Amino acid sequence: YSMTYVIEDSAGNVSDTSVALSLVVDVLRPSVPNAPDLIDASDGGQSSTDNFTNLATPQLSVTGVDLGDLSSLYVTPFPANPGDTVLINTEFVSSDTVSFTAPTLTTGVYKFYPVTSDTAGNEREGADLEVTIDLEIPTATISFDGDSLVRYGDEETVATFQFSEIMDDATNPPTVDVDYPEGTLNDLTDQPLTNGGIIGGVTLSDSVWSYTIPLNTSGLEDINGVIALTLNSSDLAGNSVPIENITGLDVLTVDNTTPVFSSFYVDTDTSINVINKFGWTLSETIDSGSVVFEKKSGPGDDVTAILEGIELEE
């Protein structure tokens, strides 16, 4: 528009026409910006599109804004309370993609949305992007079928891994290394864990996994000591489970040494007609045992004495 004016006084005198003022009236709203995108370097989840991250200050980009317009990005926690929405920044658009870095955020779900404004002040809001930020470091507890004392004759034992949250089963599925005490010949590396189903009455899920550790492989007949485990796993946001957050890595003990019962003797103050005190030597503490008195001649029956208490100790 071109705007001019003239002035007329009370006597009827009329001024010359003023210099024209050019005025541009823009009531057209700018184009709708595309929904923000969490850039690949900040998307630590199972894919570059699941919008899970383990960064407190993730980076996002916005496209679909006309050159010369302004692009603003807002963030709000979900669910939100009044006043929770924060303007991250406003950028002059000089290229097809505008980048933003979020302020320091805590663990939670957030919605990011863009707003475009042109030089006349017309605004247009774009669609939301929901991003999950997970800064929590997961933990894991390992338990074993039955107990943590095994032998070659057990053939195998099932290790159950209970994680504090859901693990990544796509880009970094949980694996375990098994280090037997005899050396490296039978060690196992990058063995995949299993989830789903029921093992030993425990229902497996995305946070409960299992692995069956073989005990009867050739070469393991005479090993003794700790079967050490190394766990590799991460949650949906890419947070790895550190060794200090894992219990049960070095508690599985294999014992293939047969206990030896030796040096049986009759106590000196036992009479020849009544043997009620006797002793022995054990090579190690045992869970159960017995002494059998077998009749060789004469009247009477065989007698078995069941050991208990300190009688089972080394």
C-alpha positions in Angstrom: 0.0 0.0 0.0 1.0 3.6 -0.6 -0.2 6.1 2.0 -0.3 9.9 1.6 -2.1 12.7 3.5 -3.2 16.3 3.0 -4.0 18.9 5.7 -6.9 21.4 5.6 -7.2 24.2 8.1 -10.4 25.9 9.4 -10.1 28.5 6.7 -10.2 26.0 4.0 -6.5 26.1 3.1 -5.3 22.7 1.8 -1.7 21.6 2.0 0.2 19.8 -0.7 0.1 16.0 -0.7 2.6 14.4 1.6 5.4 12.2 0.6 4.0 8.7 0.1 4.6 6.0 2.7 4.9 2.5 1.3 3.3 -0.1 3.7 3.4 -3.8 3.1 0.5 -5.7 4.8 1.3 -9.4 5.3 -1.4 -11.5 6.8 -0.3 -14.8 5.2 1.0 -17.3 7.7 4.4 -18.9 7.0 4.7 -22.5 6.0 4.3 -25.2 8.6 7.7 -26.3 9.9 8.4 -30.0 10.0 8.4 -31.8 13.3 11.8 -31.6 15.0 14.2 -34.5 14.5 16.7 -35.9 17.1 19.9 -36.1 15.2 21.6 -39.5 14.8 24.5 -38.6 17.1 22.1 -37.9 19.9 19.8 -40.9 19.2 21.3 -43.7 21.3 18.4 -46.1 21.1 17.8 -49.2 19.1 17.5 -47.2 15.9 18.0 -43.7 14.7 14.3 -43.1 14.7 13.1 -44.3 18.1 14.0 -41.0 19.9 15.7 -42.5 22.9 18.8 -40.8 24.2 21.2 -41.0 27.1 22.4 -37.4 26.6 21.2 -34.6 28.9 21.7 -32.0 26.2 20.6 -33.7 23.0 20.7 -31.9 19.6 17.7 -31.5 17.3 17.2 -30.2 13.9 14.2 -28.4 12.2 13.4 -28.3 8.5 10.6 -26.9 6.3 11.2 -23.3 7.3 11.4 -20.6 4.5 14.7 -18.9 4.1 14.7 -15.5 5.8 12.1 -16.5 8.4 12.8 -17.2 12.1 12.7 -20.7 13.6 12.2 -21.2 17.3 12.2 -24.5 19.2 10.4 -25.1 22.5 10.6 -28.0 25.0 8.2 -29.1 27.6 8.2 -32.1 29.9 5.4 -34.7 29.6 3.2 -34.5 31.4 3.6 -30.8 31.8 2.5 -28.1 34.4 1.8 -24.5 33.6 5.0 -22.6 33.0 7.1 -25.7 32.2 7.5 -24.9 28.6 11.0 -23.4 27.8 12.2 -21.6 24.7 15.4 -23.3 23.6 16.5 -20.7 21.0 15.4 -18.6 18.0 17.5 -18.9 14.8 17.5 -16.9 11.6 16.9 -19.4 8.8 19.7 -19.2 6.2 19.7 -22.9 5.2 17.4 -25.8 4.8 18.2 -27.2 8.2 18.3 -25.4 11.5 20.1 -27.0 14.5 19.3 -26.6 18.2 20.9 -27.9 21.4 18.6 -28.5 24.3 19.3 -27.1 27.8 20.4 -29.6 30.4 17.5 -32.0 31.1 16.9 -34.8 33.5 15.6 -38.3 33.0 12.1 -38.2 31.6 9.8 -37.8 28.5 9.9 -34.4 26.7 8.0 -32.9 23.8 9.8 -30.6 21.4 7.9 -28.4 19.0 9.0 -25.7 16.5 7.4 -22.3 15.8 8.1 -20.3 12.6 7.7 -16.6 12.3 8.1 -14.3 9.3 9.2 -10.7 9.2 5.6 -9.5 9.7 5.3 -11.5 12.9 3.0 -14.2 11.5 3.6 -17.4 13.3 3.0 -21.1 12.6 3.5 -24.0 15.0 4.8 -27.4 13.8 4.1 -30.9 15.1 5.6 -32.3 18.4 8.5 -34.7 18.7 8.4 -36.9 21.8 11.9 -37.8 23.1 12.7 -40.1 26.0 15.9 -39.1 28.0 17.3 -41.9 30.1 20.3 -40.9 32.3 19.9 -43.8 34.7 22.7 -46.4 34.7 21.2 -49.9 34.8 22.1 -52.7 37.2 22.1 -56.5 36.9 21.9 -59.4 39.4 23.0 -62.9 38.3 21.7 -66.0 40.0 22.1 -69.7 39.2 19.8 -72.7 39.0 19.9 -74.5 42.3 23.0 -72.9 43.8 26.4 -71.4 42.8 28.4 -74.6 43.5 28.6 -77.0 40.5 30.6 -79.9 39.2 31.2 -81.7 35.9 28.4 -84.2 36.6 25.8 -81.5 36.7 26.3 -81.1 32.9 25.1 -77.5 32.9 23.7 -74.7 35.0 21.3 -71.9 34.0 22.4 -68.3 34.8 19.5 -65.9 35.2 20.3 -62.2 34.6 17.8 -59.8 36.3 18.3 -56.2 35.0 16.9 -53.1 36.5 15.2 -52.1 33.3 14.5 -53.3 29.7 17.6 -54.2 27.7 18.4 -53.4 24.1 17.6 -56.5 22.1 18.3 -55.1 18.7 21.5 -53.1 18.3 23.3 -54.5 21.3 21.6 -57.7 22.6 23.1 -58.9 25.9 26.0 -61.3 25.7 28.2 -63.0 28.2 31.8 -64.3 28.3 32.5 -67.5 30.3 36.0 -67.9 31.7 36.7 -71.4 33.1 39.4 -71.7 35.7 41.5 -74.3 33.7 42.8 -71.8 31.2 41.5 -70.5 27.9 40.9 -73.6 25.9 37.2 -74.0 26.7 36.4 -70.3 27.4 33.3 -68.9 25.7 33.1 -65.4 24.2 30.1 -63.3 23.2 27.5 -65.9 24.0 24.0 -64.5 23.4 21.5 -64.4 26.3 17.9 -65.6 25.9 14.8 -63.8 26.8 11.2 -65.1 26.8 9.8 -68.3 28.2 10.1 -69.7 31.7 13.4 -71.0 33.2 13.3 -72.6 36.7 9.9 -71.0 37.4 11.2 -67.5 36.4 9.4 -65.8 33.6 11.9 -64.2 31.2 11.2 -60.8 29.7 13.1 -57.8 28.2 14.6 -57.3 31.7 15.1 -60.9 32.6 17.5 -63.0 30.5 19.2 -66.4 30.8 22.2 -68.4 29.6 22.9 -72.1 30.0 26.6 -72.6 31.0 28.0 -76.0 29.9 29.8 -77.9 32.6 30.6 -81.2 30.9 32.6 -80.1 27.9 35.7 -82.3 27.3 38.5 -80.8 29.3 36.4 -79.6 32.2 36.4 -82.9 34.1 39.0 -81.9 36.6 38.7 -78.1 36.8 38.3 -76.4 40.2 37.7 -72.8 41.1 35.6 -69.9 40.0 33.9 -69.7 36.7 34.1 -66.0 36.0 31.5 -64.2 33.8 31.8 -60.9 31.8 28.5 -59.3 30.8 28.0 -56.9 27.9 24.6 -55.2 27.8 22.9 -51.8 27.5 19.4 -50.4 27.9 17.2 -48.9 25.3 18.9 -45.5 25.5 22.4 -46.9 25.1 23.5 -46.9 28.8 25.9 -49.8 29.3 25.7 -51.9 32.5 29.1 -51.2 34.2 30.9 -54.0 36.1 30.4 -52.3 39.4 26.7 -52.5 38.9 26.7 -56.2 38.4 26.5 -58.8 41.2 27.2 -62.5 40.7 30.0 -62.3 38.1 32.5 -64.3 40.3 30.4 -66.5 42.6 29.9 -69.6 40.4 32.3 -72.2 41.8 33.1 -75.5 40.2 34.4 -78.4 42.4 35.4 -81.6 40.7 37.6 -82.9 43.5 36.2 -86.1 45.2 36.4 -85.8 49.0 38.7 -88.3 50.6 37.8 -90.1 53.9 41.0 -91.4 55.5 42.8 -92.3 58.7 39.9 -93.9 60.4 40.7 -94.8 63.9 39.1 -96.1 67.2 39.5 -93.8 70.2 41.9 -95.1 72.8 39.3 -95.1 75.7 36.9 -97.3 73.7 36.5 -100.8 75.1 37.1 -103.8 72.9 33.5 -104.9 73.2 31.9 -101.5 72.6 33.2 -99.2 69.8 31.4 -95.9 70.4 34.2 -93.4 69.8 36.1 -93.2 66.5 37.7 -90.5 64.3 38.8 -89.8 60.7 40.3 -87.3 58.4 38.4 -85.5 55.7 40.1 -83.8 52.7 37.4 -81.1 52.7 34.1 -80.2 54.4 31.3 -82.2 53.0 27.5 -81.9 52.8 26.7 -85.4 53.9 28.4 -88.6 54.8 28.2 -91.8 56.8 30.4 -94.6 58.3 29.4 -98.2 57.7 30.4 -100.9 60.1 30.1 -104.1 58.1 29.9 -107.4 60.0 32.4 -109.9 59.0 31.5 -112.7 61.3 29.6 -113.5 64.4 26.1 -112.3 65.5 24.6 -108.9 64.8 23.9 -106.7 61.7 25.8 -104.1 59.7 25.6 -100.6 61.3 25.6 -97.3 59.4 26.4 -94.1 61.4 25.1 -90.9 59.7 27.5 -88.0 60.1 26.2 -84.6 61.2 27.3 -81.2 62.5 31.1 -80.9 63.1 31.5 -84.5 61.9 31.1 -83.2 58.3 33.9 -80.6 58.6 37.4 -80.9 57.3 
